[in-house]
Amino acid sequence: MAGEDGKPGLFELSNGTITAKITNLGATITSLLVPDAQGNLADVVLGFDSLESYHDNPPYFGCIVGRVANRIKQGKFTLNGVEYSLAINNGPNSLHGGNKGFNKVLWEVVEYNNDKNPSVTFKYHSKDGEEGYPGDVIVTATYSLPSSTSLKLEMEAVPLNKPTPINLAQHTYWNLAGHNSGNVLGHSIQIWASHVTPVDENSIPTGEIMPVSGTPFDFTTENKIGSRIHELPVGYDHNYVLDCGEEKSGLKHVAKVKHPLSSRVLNLWADAPGVQFYTANYVSGVVGKAGAVYEKHAGLCLETQGFPNAINQPNFPSIAVQPGEKYRHNMLFEFSTE
């Protein structure tokens, strides 16, 4: 099976309508072809042509990040009376699991089906002390195409011998016009969140849960991403509290993204407490697929997650997981046109 010789493999999931390509390096979505209203396909995720490029992927295109997604203040936390120190790799903070997070490791390929129920399952054993985190953790991620127009991701993680923070996130950059179509400021978005967690100058939440009403963060009704982005220093890079979405099959409605010209729509459903809405503020001159050059705001991320720095914020939902407990995080990406 591809990917078992120490080199990354590429796994295609296709059902005749959408086609995903996923590598076991970082459990990363490298390509996703989705039709518009006329049936024209476009690759709606940013990424690289060469799998080798994902070994060093500063924007975190397409990958699963962990053991703890997002920022941990000063790369420190205390759990059960023990203080742990992590790599500082984002200003004064630890970001997305450290220097070699889950996005840079080769996951084992457990199962691959590209038949009438396409899916691929990856597994990774994160060792005690890896990137400074306590305890061994077994992580699995399954991508599948449950219907003709949807992609599902099911993530699980089980600590074997020590309590540990766990917060996995999927870091795909979406551009529903096509990955090489310029910025996403003309996309519209609705986010089912009436609060955000405001941040300090180092992008660490202050601990406050702030209503979005009357602020540029208010996407409780559909609005263009670019409508108020100029009111923020560099763009959106904030955790939204998912508190008002309807539920189906145990998943909350997170967001709806629409590209008016192609009429492609993405509806995201998940079971995490928050979502980081990020508008690729720090992407600049990145050479991607087919020579496309990605600039600021070339894509948008909807990283469902536990809250940033939750391990150090007692009033945030806990991300500590005990040995034998199972962390679960499920996401459903539904594509349509309207």
Disulfide bonds with the S-S distance in Angstrom:
none
